[in-house]
């Protein structure tokens, strides 16, 4: 797709890009300077990140003008100039070349990341980074819902089927489409934020599997090496390999409980579902150590001999977390930043260490019975350590799109390891096999998609992509959850409806 930019358009891109860097430098308390003359290390690193852009955006930013006019000596005055320029830049690129708009957005966020902003910490720099992200996303929000009526109708019907709200992001041959339906909170009127933060549940597993495979690529981990070689203190069955952990073929007991083929239930820790819902509610701010979750699982009989079956077990991914930390000597959060969040500029993605969730967000709820009375409680704040790296992460629809498209597009893993990740292993579930941290799904229309979905008590996230990453579907849902999983049927119907709309058959041209 060709694109022609006027000199004024190019000036807008440069002002937006280098202005964002100046804005971050100003927010840190450094003297206000244009990014072209920045002297602080953070601003210099950020400016270098801007010149690393590829494609048309790269050519425009590399030829930056020396006289970029950034009036205003205060952070507020600079923001008044730069934030609208960021939105304008996204709009002009989005109209002609959505891929260039994505490239521009990723470049800006990479520059923000290079400015050494820590979004999980309070402070003016983190708040400014969020404002920059919001300005970049505002261009897509303005057109949301107008040009894809079939998708808009689908998400409105999904919201009406039992959810509080839903937001969806689709990237395909017609560009990016973003919209939401329902409400951000019970009793409210505001729609869910189209790029709000959401607890992504088991989509965390795809991030963790990618981390492990990156360590394989670095020669620090062997995919078919016994996990016990890295974690000898746990006393794992020596037949369990790293591959088996990522593939759910280890047979290790699931610390959140097992349901066997004959219907027998073997309980684990208190979880929000089944008979332990009220206990989980009472202890939803408790902190669990990953080691204690693993120790509980290993105290139970294995489900099957290693490598002889398939069974989804959160324990596998907590073991993967411990393996990452043991091999690298750093926390999962630090390794995630080094290998995934930093390189992809995923400014809205967090490995949490407590109950907080960054704003904006749609609210999550839990309904339970207390002394014979039904109560519905806002549980947006909860400590996800009970699920650990089986499903504790927080992200946004934009970040999930950037992650899955980059992963499947070969930007995070060597081709041989990406092929290993996406090689299906039978699960016994019709049309749904498992690779290493991803499901490999055959759609009703005969297409193959790579995906993972996740639920996190009142929040849920869908993450789908074609095998080359060129088409993606991301959704964030908020609902009223309960011990009986009453929302489960509506969730499965919503998932199937969206997959069919996006991946089965040619979409109607906007």
Secondary structure, 3 states (H helix, E strand, C coil): CCCCCCHHHHHHHHHHHHHHHHHHHHHCCCCCCCHHHCCCHHHHHHHHHHHCCCHHHHHHHHCCCCCCCCCCCCHHHHHHHHHHHHHHHHHHHHHHCHHHHHHHHHHHHHHHHHCCCCCCCCCHHHHHHHHHHHHHHHHHHHCCCCCCHHHHHHHHHHHHCCCCEEEEEEEECCEEEEEEEECCCCCCCCCCCCCCEEECHHHHHHHHHHHHHHHHHCCCCCCCCEHHHCCHHHCCCCCCEHHHHHHCCCCCCCCCCEECCCCCEECCCCCCCHHHHHHHHHCCCCCCCHHHHHHHHHCCCCCCCCCCCCCCCHHHHHHHHHHHHHHHCCCHHHHHHHHHHHHHCCCCCECCCCCCCCCCECCCEEEEEECCEEEEEECCCCCHHHCHHHCCCEECHHHHHHHHHHHHCCCCCCHHHHHHHCCCEEEEECCEEECCCCEEEECCCCCEEEEEEEECCCEEEEEEEECCCCCEEEEEEECEEECCCCCHHHHHHHHHHHHHHHHCCCCCCC
